[in-house]
Amino acid sequence: MKLNSILIIALFLPLRLLGQTPEKLDTVTIATIKNEGFNRSQVMHTLSMITDVYGPRLTNSPGYRKAAEYAKATLESWGLQNVHFDDWGEDFGKGWYLKKFSLQELEPVYTPLVAYAKAWSPGLKGPVTAEVVYLDAKTVEEVAKYAGKLKGKLVLFSPPTPVSPGFKADAKRFNDSTLLVMSNAAPEGNQDGFRFNMEGQKLNYAKWDLCMKEGALAVLEASPSSRLEDGTIAVQGATVPYRPEVSFEKRIRVYAADAPKILPQVVVADEHYNRMVRQIQNGNLVKLELTLETEFTPAEHGFNIIGEIPGTDLKDEVVMIGAHFDSWHGGTGATDNGAGSAVMMEAMRIIKAIGKNPRRTIRIALWGGEEQGLLGSRSYVKRTFGERLDKTRPYDSIALKPQASKFSVYFNMDNGTGRYRGVYLQGNEAARPVLRNWLVPFAKLGASTLTIENTGGTDHLSFDAIGLPGFQFIQDPIEYSTRTHHTTMDVYDKAIEGDLKNNAVITASFAWIAANRDGLFPRKGNGTISVKSDR
């Protein structure tokens, strides 16, 4: 037998062989959950509704609100209680949506271009035809040579993005060796964070400043990642230019009610963008016709969607599951994160359908504003459970509210459509034996891996930041990073029905087990929680 095989077997040995007594699982209810989730699933219908009908769901946009109203009505129709919009208590900013858009090259040869407007970009009045200028400056000093040449022009702002034939497959699943490496990972140390290229920032600001002062008609950029080819575009929010020395905290966001005036901004598929650059470099006159009509809605508070299945004898204690409901606007927000939202809704439907009442209250949260910095979940955690007063490790200044002592655990899904393969422990070693036992009924479904590693960028971090157990599931990558994450190809067709059914069954089972076990879920360290006054 190979060493790797021995390690894999040892990793998943029953707890009784490792000197620990596992908690007894309600296998009858888990079997009932599996039957409901695999044979009467509604997850794909739910996903279609929040993507095909109501997507995309840009935070505070009309699409977000319509999708939220659908989710609220659906959860209520399944019998959930206290379903409501959870107001963050502060303005997020303006809503925005795209009314009409097209971009086409007229000279030197007619070509419809693959492109998309950035979110919160201002629009233009009617179709405009204009010459294109490539702002090919590699230093701040070189920017000056474009003075007097940008007024009324469409500006190619970024360098071309290298594109090559795609010899690697877009989609993949984790293999055993990769999962073994994750399982054997050591706890992560402190990270130094990002180091920014100051000269690059100065050059970028100088280019933006000249475009603004000169009166450029609009700014065009290549899709910002070389991972994307074949006409797929990564598109997010419009840029508000700031000098490098202005701290991030002092910069006004593009969606803010008092955001400064900016230029219209469009992202173009790399292949089409690169072609225009070459045409200009070869001495050709390039003219485009651009139609860009956008609509802003008044600034208002952001909100999450919250609902619950009340518990019985331990109803004051809470188990939570959730996913972010907002999306970017280029696709319909299917893998990021309609898939997670649909799975969490389906998990709640399954639990209601089995006809049993949990001991603890099971609560679902569909978060808003995740794409702008976990805004919805951070607000909810701060208002409900407490906040971290210090901003760096070690986290020893946490002010908790009384409700924190009644909180058990939160499970999150936000890594695309891929099948669950296990759980990131977020450095919570006390969770390992508990979750190892919980995963036993799902080993044949491929979910067996536990890694001490952290994973970032999504809403479980809001709970983890104040010491509450918050976890993200390990998921097969599929083509999340290579094709759908924040792109125009983030659409329903990229979702895998079998994987989403699988994930809903495991989520429902975990929520049920957590809600009915004898004690709260273990916390990091000694597992205790000290509740301070919230006054």
C-alpha positions as CSV (number, residue, x, y, z in Angstrom):
1,M,0.0,0.0,0.0
2,K,1.3,3.5,-0.9
3,L,2.2,6.0,1.8
4,N,-0.4,8.5,0.5
5,S,-3.1,5.8,0.8
6,I,-2.1,5.1,4.4
7,L,-2.2,8.8,5.3
8,I,-5.7,9.2,3.7
9,I,-7.0,6.2,5.6
10,A,-5.5,7.4,8.8
11,L,-7.1,10.8,8.3
12,F,-10.6,9.5,8.2
13,L,-10.3,6.7,10.9
14,P,-13.4,6.6,13.2
15,L,-12.9,8.7,16.3
16,R,-13.3,5.7,18.6
17,L,-10.0,4.3,17.1
18,L,-8.3,7.6,17.9
19,G,-9.2,7.6,21.5
20,Q,-12.2,9.9,21.4
21,T,-15.9,9.1,21.6
22,P,-17.9,10.7,18.8
23,E,-21.3,12.2,19.4
24,K,-24.1,10.0,18.2
25,L,-25.6,11.2,14.9
26,D,-29.2,11.1,14.0
27,T,-28.7,8.8,11.0
28,V,-32.5,8.4,10.4
29,T,-33.0,12.1,10.0
30,I,-29.9,12.4,7.8
31,A,-31.3,9.7,5.6
32,T,-34.6,11.6,5.4
33,I,-32.7,14.8,4.5
34,K,-30.8,12.9,1.7
35,N,-34.1,11.5,0.3
36,E,-35.8,14.9,0.2
37,G,-32.7,16.7,-1.1
38,F,-31.8,14.3,-3.9
39,N,-35.3,13.2,-5.0
40,R,-37.5,16.4,-4.6
41,S,-34.9,19.2,-5.0
42,Q,-36.0,22.7,-6.0
43,V,-32.5,24.1,-6.0
44,M,-32.2,24.6,-9.7
45,H,-35.6,26.3,-9.9
46,T,-34.6,28.7,-7.2
47,L,-31.3,29.4,-8.9
48,S,-33.1,30.1,-12.2
49,M,-35.4,32.5,-10.6
50,I,-32.7,34.6,-8.9
51,T,-30.5,34.6,-12.0
52,D,-32.6,34.2,-15.2
53,V,-35.5,36.2,-13.9
54,Y,-34.1,38.6,-11.3
55,G,-30.4,38.6,-11.9
56,P,-28.0,40.3,-11.8
57,R,-28.2,41.4,-8.2
58,L,-25.8,44.4,-7.9
59,T,-26.0,45.7,-4.3
60,N,-29.0,48.1,-3.9
61,S,-29.9,47.9,-7.5
62,P,-33.5,47.3,-8.6
63,G,-32.5,43.7,-9.6
64,Y,-31.2,43.1,-6.0
65,R,-34.5,44.2,-4.5
66,K,-36.7,42.2,-6.8
67,A,-34.6,39.1,-6.2
68,A,-34.8,39.8,-2.4
69,E,-38.6,40.1,-2.6
70,Y,-38.7,36.7,-4.4
71,A,-36.4,35.1,-1.8
72,K,-38.5,36.5,1.1
73,A,-41.8,35.3,-0.4
74,T,-40.3,31.9,-1.2
75,L,-38.9,31.3,2.3
76,E,-42.3,32.4,3.8
77,S,-44.1,30.0,1.4
78,W,-42.0,27.1,2.8
79,G,-43.1,28.0,6.3
80,L,-40.1,29.9,7.7
81,Q,-40.8,32.5,10.3
82,N,-39.6,36.0,11.0
83,V,-38.6,36.4,7.4
84,H,-37.5,40.0,6.9
85,F,-35.2,42.5,5.3
86,D,-32.4,43.2,7.8
87,D,-31.6,46.9,7.4
88,W,-27.9,47.7,7.9
89,G,-28.8,50.9,9.6
90,E,-26.7,53.1,7.4
91,D,-26.7,54.2,3.8
92,F,-24.9,52.0,1.3
93,G,-25.1,54.4,-1.5
94,K,-26.7,54.7,-4.9
95,G,-28.2,51.9,-6.9
96,W,-27.4,51.5,-10.6
97,Y,-28.4,49.5,-13.6
98,L,-27.5,49.4,-17.3
99,K,-30.4,50.4,-19.6
100,K,-28.7,50.1,-23.0
101,F,-25.2,49.3,-24.2
102,S,-23.4,48.5,-27.4
103,L,-19.9,49.0,-28.7
104,Q,-18.8,48.5,-32.3
105,E,-15.8,49.4,-34.4
106,L,-16.6,51.4,-37.6
107,E,-13.1,52.0,-38.9
108,P,-10.8,50.6,-40.2
109,V,-13.2,47.6,-40.4
110,Y,-16.7,47.1,-39.0
111,T,-16.6,44.8,-36.0
112,P,-19.1,44.3,-33.1
113,L,-17.0,44.4,-30.0
114,V,-17.4,42.2,-26.9
115,A,-17.5,44.7,-24.0
116,Y,-19.4,45.7,-20.9
117,A,-19.8,48.9,-18.8
118,K,-18.4,49.1,-15.3
119,A,-20.9,49.3,-12.5
120,W,-21.8,52.8,-11.4
121,S,-20.3,54.2,-14.6
122,P,-22.1,57.4,-15.8
123,G,-23.7,57.1,-19.2
124,L,-23.7,59.1,-22.4
125,K,-26.6,60.8,-24.2
126,G,-27.4,58.7,-27.3
127,P,-25.0,56.8,-29.5
128,V,-21.7,58.6,-30.0
129,T,-19.1,58.1,-32.7
130,A,-15.5,59.0,-31.9
131,E,-11.9,58.4,-32.7
132,V,-9.9,56.1,-30.4
133,V,-6.5,57.1,-28.8
134,Y,-4.2,54.6,-27.2
135,L,-2.8,56.3,-24.0
136,D,0.5,54.4,-24.3
137,A,2.5,56.0,-21.5
138,K,4.8,53.9,-19.4
139,T,6.0,56.7,-17.1
140,V,4.4,59.7,-15.5
141,E,6.6,61.9,-17.7
142,E,5.3,60.2,-20.9
143,V,1.7,61.1,-20.0
144,A,2.3,64.7,-20.8
145,K,2.8,64.0,-24.5
146,Y,-0.9,63.2,-24.8
147,A,-2.0,66.7,-23.6
148,G,-4.3,68.3,-26.1
149,K,-5.1,64.9,-27.8
150,L,-7.9,63.4,-25.7
151,K,-10.8,65.8,-25.8
152,G,-13.9,64.1,-27.2
153,K,-11.9,60.8,-27.8
154,L,-12.4,57.3,-26.6
155,V,-9.3,56.4,-24.7
156,L,-7.7,52.9,-24.6
157,F,-6.4,53.2,-21.1
158,S,-4.6,50.0,-20.2
159,P,-1.8,48.0,-21.8
160,P,-2.9,45.1,-24.0
161,T,-3.3,41.8,-22.1
162,P,-1.3,38.8,-23.4
163,V,-3.5,36.1,-24.9
164,S,-2.4,32.6,-25.9
165,P,-4.1,29.4,-26.9
166,G,-5.9,27.6,-24.0
167,F,-3.9,24.4,-23.6
168,K,-5.2,23.9,-20.0
169,A,-8.8,22.9,-19.2
170,D,-10.9,25.6,-17.6
171,A,-12.7,23.2,-15.2
172,K,-11.3,20.7,-12.7
173,R,-12.0,18.9,-9.4
174,F,-9.7,18.4,-6.5
175,N,-7.8,15.1,-6.7
176,D,-6.8,13.0,-3.6
177,S,-3.2,14.4,-3.6
178,T,-4.4,18.0,-3.4
179,L,-6.9,17.2,-0.6
180,L,-4.2,15.4,1.3
181,V,-1.9,18.4,1.1
182,M,-4.8,20.6,2.5
183,S,-5.4,18.1,5.3
184,N,-1.8,18.1,6.4
185,A,-1.4,21.9,6.3
186,A,0.1,23.6,9.3
187,P,-1.6,26.6,10.9
188,E,-1.0,29.8,9.0
189,G,1.2,32.5,10.5
190,N,0.6,36.2,10.3
191,Q,0.6,37.7,6.8
192,D,2.4,40.9,5.9
193,G,-0.4,42.0,3.5
194,F,0.0,43.5,0.1
195,R,2.7,45.8,-1.0
196,F,1.6,48.3,-3.5
197,N,3.7,49.5,-6.5
198,M,3.8,53.2,-5.8
199,E,5.3,54.2,-9.2
200,G,2.5,52.2,-10.9
201,Q,-0.1,54.0,-8.8
202,K,1.4,57.4,-9.7
203,L,1.3,56.6,-13.4
204,N,-2.2,55.3,-13.2
205,Y,-3.4,58.5,-11.4
206,A,-1.6,60.7,-13.9
207,K,-3.4,59.0,-16.8
208,W,-6.8,59.3,-15.1
209,D,-6.1,62.9,-14.2
210,L,-5.3,63.8,-17.8
211,C,-8.3,62.0,-19.2
212,M,-10.5,63.9,-16.8
213,K,-8.9,67.3,-17.4
214,E,-8.8,66.9,-21.2
215,G,-12.5,65.9,-21.4
216,A,-12.2,62.4,-22.8
217,L,-15.5,60.9,-23.9
218,A,-15.0,57.6,-22.2
219,V,-12.3,55.3,-20.9
220,L,-11.9,51.7,-22.3
221,E,-9.8,49.1,-20.5
222,A,-8.8,45.5,-21.3
223,S,-10.4,42.8,-19.2
224,P,-8.2,42.9,-16.1
225,S,-7.0,39.3,-15.8
226,S,-5.0,37.2,-18.2
227,R,-6.9,34.1,-16.9
228,L,-9.8,35.2,-19.1
229,E,-9.9,34.6,-22.8
230,D,-12.3,33.7,-25.6
231,G,-14.4,36.8,-25.1
232,T,-15.0,36.4,-21.3
233,I,-14.8,39.7,-19.5
234,A,-14.2,40.4,-15.8
235,V,-16.1,43.6,-14.9
236,Q,-16.7,45.2,-11.5
237,G,-17.1,48.8,-10.2
238,A,-16.0,51.9,-12.0
239,T,-12.8,53.6,-10.8
240,V,-12.7,56.8,-8.8
241,P,-9.2,58.1,-9.3
242,Y,-7.2,59.1,-6.2
243,R,-3.6,60.1,-5.7
244,P,-1.6,57.2,-4.2
245,E,-1.0,59.1,-0.9
246,V,-4.7,59.2,-0.1
247,S,-5.4,56.3,2.3
248,F,-8.0,53.8,1.3
249,E,-10.2,54.7,4.2
250,K,-10.5,58.3,3.0
251,R,-11.4,57.4,-0.6
252,I,-15.1,57.9,-1.5
253,R,-16.6,54.8,-3.1
254,V,-18.1,55.1,-6.6
255,Y,-21.5,54.1,-5.3
256,A,-21.6,56.7,-2.4
257,A,-24.2,59.5,-2.5
258,D,-21.4,62.1,-2.6
259,A,-19.1,60.2,-5.1
260,P,-17.2,62.7,-7.3
261,K,-17.9,63.0,-11.0
262,I,-16.1,60.4,-13.1
263,L,-15.8,59.4,-16.8
264,P,-17.8,56.7,-18.4
265,Q,-15.9,53.4,-18.2
266,V,-16.1,50.3,-20.3
267,V,-14.2,46.9,-20.2
268,V,-13.4,45.3,-23.5
269,A,-12.6,41.6,-24.1
270,D,-8.8,41.1,-24.4
271,E,-8.8,39.9,-27.9
272,H,-10.8,42.8,-29.2
273,Y,-8.9,45.3,-27.1
274,N,-5.6,44.0,-28.3
275,R,-6.7,44.2,-31.9
276,M,-7.5,47.9,-31.5
277,V,-4.1,48.6,-30.0
278,R,-2.3,46.9,-32.9
279,Q,-4.4,48.7,-35.4
280,I,-3.4,52.1,-33.9
281,Q,0.2,51.0,-33.6
282,N,0.1,50.1,-37.3
283,G,-1.0,53.7,-38.1
284,N,-4.7,53.0,-38.7
285,L,-7.5,55.4,-37.7
286,V,-9.8,53.6,-35.3
287,K,-13.4,54.9,-34.8
288,L,-16.0,53.4,-32.5
289,E,-19.7,53.8,-32.0
290,L,-20.6,53.6,-28.3
291,T,-24.1,53.5,-26.8
292,L,-24.0,53.7,-23.0
293,E,-27.2,54.5,-21.1
294,T,-27.2,54.0,-17.3
295,E,-29.6,54.7,-14.5
296,F,-28.9,55.6,-10.9
297,T,-31.3,55.2,-8.1
298,P,-31.3,57.3,-4.9
299,A,-28.9,56.3,-2.0
300,E,-30.5,54.2,0.6
301,H,-29.7,51.7,3.4
302,G,-28.4,48.3,2.4
303,F,-30.2,45.1,3.7
304,N,-29.9,41.4,4.1
305,I,-32.6,38.8,3.9
306,I,-33.1,36.8,7.2
307,G,-35.5,34.0,8.1
308,E,-35.6,31.2,10.6
309,I,-37.0,27.9,11.7
310,P,-37.7,28.3,15.4
311,G,-36.3,25.8,17.9
312,T,-38.0,24.1,20.7
313,D,-36.4,23.6,24.2
314,L,-33.2,25.5,23.1
315,K,-34.9,28.1,20.8
316,D,-32.8,31.0,22.2
317,E,-29.7,29.4,20.8
318,V,-28.9,29.9,17.2
319,V,-27.3,27.9,14.3
320,M,-26.8,29.9,11.1
321,I,-26.3,29.1,7.5
322,G,-25.8,31.7,4.8
323,A,-24.4,33.0,1.5
324,H,-24.0,36.4,-0.1
325,F,-27.0,37.4,-2.3
326,D,-25.5,40.3,-4.2
327,S,-23.5,39.9,-7.4
328,W,-21.7,41.8,-10.0
329,H,-23.6,42.8,-13.1
330,G,-21.8,41.4,-16.1
331,G,-23.4,37.9,-15.9
332,T,-26.4,37.0,-13.8
333,G,-24.6,36.1,-10.6
334,A,-25.0,32.3,-10.8
335,T,-21.8,30.9,-9.4
336,D,-21.1,34.0,-7.4
337,N,-23.2,33.6,-5.5
338,G,-26.6,32.6,-6.7
339,A,-25.4,29.0,-6.3
340,G,-24.7,29.5,-2.6
341,S,-27.9,31.4,-2.0
342,A,-30.0,28.8,-3.8
343,V,-28.3,26.0,-1.8
344,M,-28.9,27.7,1.5
345,M,-32.6,28.3,0.6
346,E,-32.9,24.7,-0.4
347,A,-31.3,23.5,2.8
348,M,-34.0,25.4,4.8
349,R,-36.7,24.0,2.5
350,I,-35.4,20.5,3.1
351,I,-35.4,21.0,6.9
352,K,-39.0,22.2,6.8
353,A,-40.0,19.4,4.5
354,I,-38.9,16.6,6.9
355,G,-41.5,17.6,9.4
356,K,-39.4,17.7,12.5
357,N,-38.6,20.7,14.7
358,P,-35.0,21.4,15.7
359,R,-34.0,22.1,19.3
360,R,-32.1,25.2,18.4
361,T,-33.3,27.9,16.1
362,I,-31.9,27.5,12.6
363,R,-31.5,30.9,10.8
364,I,-30.6,31.7,7.2
365,A,-28.9,34.9,6.1
366,L,-28.6,36.0,2.5
367,W,-26.1,38.8,2.7
368,G,-26.0,42.1,0.8
369,G,-22.9,44.1,0.0
370,E,-20.4,41.2,0.2
371,E,-18.7,42.3,-3.0
372,Q,-18.1,45.7,-1.5
373,G,-16.4,44.3,1.6
374,L,-18.6,41.9,3.5
375,L,-20.8,44.9,4.4
376,G,-24.0,43.1,5.1
377,S,-22.6,40.3,7.3
378,R,-20.2,42.6,9.1
379,S,-23.1,44.9,10.0
380,Y,-25.3,42.0,11.2
381,V,-22.6,40.5,13.3
382,K,-21.7,43.9,14.9
383,R,-25.3,44.7,15.7
384,T,-26.3,41.2,16.9
385,F,-23.2,39.5,18.4
386,G,-20.4,42.1,19.0
387,E,-17.4,43.6,17.4
388,R,-13.6,43.4,17.3
389,L,-12.2,46.6,18.6
390,D,-8.6,46.0,17.6
391,K,-7.7,45.7,13.9
392,T,-4.6,43.5,14.1
393,R,-3.8,40.2,15.6
394,P,-4.0,39.0,18.4
395,Y,-7.7,39.7,18.6
396,D,-7.8,40.4,22.3
397,S,-10.2,43.4,22.3
398,I,-13.5,41.9,21.4
399,A,-16.7,43.4,22.9
400,L,-19.5,40.7,22.7
401,K,-23.2,41.2,23.2
402,P,-25.2,38.8,25.3
403,Q,-26.6,37.0,22.2
404,A,-23.1,35.8,21.4
405,S,-23.3,33.3,24.3
406,K,-26.3,31.8,22.6
407,F,-24.6,31.5,19.2
408,S,-23.5,28.0,18.1
409,V,-22.0,28.0,14.5
410,Y,-22.3,29.5,11.0
411,F,-21.7,27.7,7.7
412,N,-21.2,29.6,4.5
413,M,-21.0,28.7,0.8
414,D,-19.3,31.0,-1.7
415,N,-16.8,29.3,-4.0
416,G,-18.9,28.6,-7.1
417,T,-21.0,25.6,-8.2
418,G,-18.5,22.9,-7.1
419,R,-19.3,20.0,-4.8
420,Y,-18.4,20.1,-1.1
421,R,-15.2,18.2,-0.3
422,G,-14.9,19.2,3.3
423,V,-14.5,22.3,5.5
424,Y,-11.8,24.9,6.1
425,L,-11.3,25.0,9.9
426,Q,-10.2,28.6,10.1
427,G,-7.6,27.6,12.7
428,N,-10.2,26.1,15.0
429,E,-8.5,22.8,15.9
430,A,-11.3,22.1,18.4
431,A,-13.7,21.8,15.5
432,R,-11.7,19.0,13.8
433,P,-13.1,15.9,15.7
434,V,-16.6,17.3,15.7
435,L,-16.7,17.9,11.9
436,R,-14.8,14.7,11.1
437,N,-17.6,12.8,12.7
438,W,-20.3,14.9,11.0
439,L,-18.6,14.2,7.6
440,V,-18.8,10.4,8.0
441,P,-22.2,10.0,6.4
442,F,-21.0,11.9,3.4
443,A,-17.7,10.2,2.7
444,K,-19.1,8.4,-0.4
445,L,-20.2,11.8,-1.7
446,G,-16.5,12.9,-1.7
447,A,-16.8,15.2,1.4
448,S,-14.1,14.0,3.8
449,T,-11.4,16.7,4.0
450,L,-10.6,19.0,6.9
451,T,-7.9,21.5,6.7
452,I,-6.7,23.9,9.4
453,E,-6.2,26.4,6.7
454,N,-8.1,29.7,6.5
455,T,-10.0,30.8,3.4
456,G,-10.8,34.4,3.0
457,G,-12.9,36.8,1.0
458,T,-16.4,35.8,2.2
459,D,-18.9,36.2,5.0
460,H,-17.8,33.6,7.5
461,L,-15.0,35.9,8.3
462,S,-17.4,38.4,9.9
463,F,-18.1,35.7,12.6
464,D,-14.6,34.4,12.8
465,A,-13.3,37.9,13.4
466,I,-15.0,38.1,16.8
467,G,-14.2,34.5,17.8
468,L,-17.5,32.9,16.8
469,P,-17.3,29.6,14.9
470,G,-17.7,30.5,11.2
471,F,-16.8,28.1,8.4
472,Q,-16.6,28.0,4.6
473,F,-16.9,24.6,2.8
474,I,-14.1,23.3,0.6
475,Q,-15.5,23.1,-2.9
476,D,-14.3,21.7,-6.2
477,P,-13.0,24.6,-8.2
478,I,-14.7,23.6,-11.5
479,E,-14.2,26.8,-13.6
480,Y,-14.8,29.4,-10.9
481,S,-11.4,31.0,-11.0
482,T,-10.8,30.4,-14.7
483,R,-14.1,31.4,-16.2
484,T,-17.0,32.6,-14.0
485,H,-15.8,34.6,-11.0
486,H,-16.9,38.2,-11.5
487,T,-17.3,37.7,-15.2
488,T,-19.9,38.0,-18.0
489,M,-20.0,34.2,-18.1
490,D,-21.3,33.9,-14.5
491,V,-24.6,32.5,-15.7
492,Y,-27.1,29.7,-14.9
493,D,-25.7,27.3,-17.5
494,K,-22.4,27.1,-15.5
495,A,-24.1,25.6,-12.5
496,I,-23.9,21.8,-11.9
497,E,-27.2,20.4,-10.6
498,G,-25.8,17.3,-9.0
499,D,-23.2,19.4,-7.0
500,L,-25.8,21.8,-5.8
501,K,-28.1,19.1,-4.6
502,N,-25.2,17.5,-2.8
503,N,-24.3,20.7,-1.1
504,A,-27.8,21.5,0.0
505,V,-28.1,18.0,1.6
506,I,-24.8,18.4,3.5
507,T,-25.7,22.0,4.6
508,A,-29.2,20.9,5.8
509,S,-27.6,17.9,7.7
510,F,-24.9,20.1,9.3
511,A,-27.5,22.6,10.4
512,W,-29.8,19.9,11.8
513,I,-26.9,18.2,13.7
514,A,-25.7,21.5,15.1
515,A,-29.2,22.4,16.2
516,N,-29.8,19.2,18.0
517,R,-26.4,18.3,19.6
518,D,-26.1,18.5,23.3
519,G,-23.9,21.6,23.4
520,L,-22.9,24.6,21.4
521,F,-20.3,24.2,18.7
522,P,-16.7,24.4,20.1
523,R,-14.9,27.7,19.8
524,K,-11.2,28.4,19.2
525,G,-8.8,28.1,22.2
526,N,-10.5,26.8,25.3
527,G,-13.9,27.0,23.8
528,T,-15.3,29.6,26.2
529,I,-16.8,33.0,25.5
530,S,-16.6,36.0,27.7
531,V,-19.6,38.3,27.3
532,K,-19.0,41.9,27.9
533,S,-21.7,44.6,28.2
534,D,-22.7,46.1,24.9
535,R,-23.3,49.5,26.4
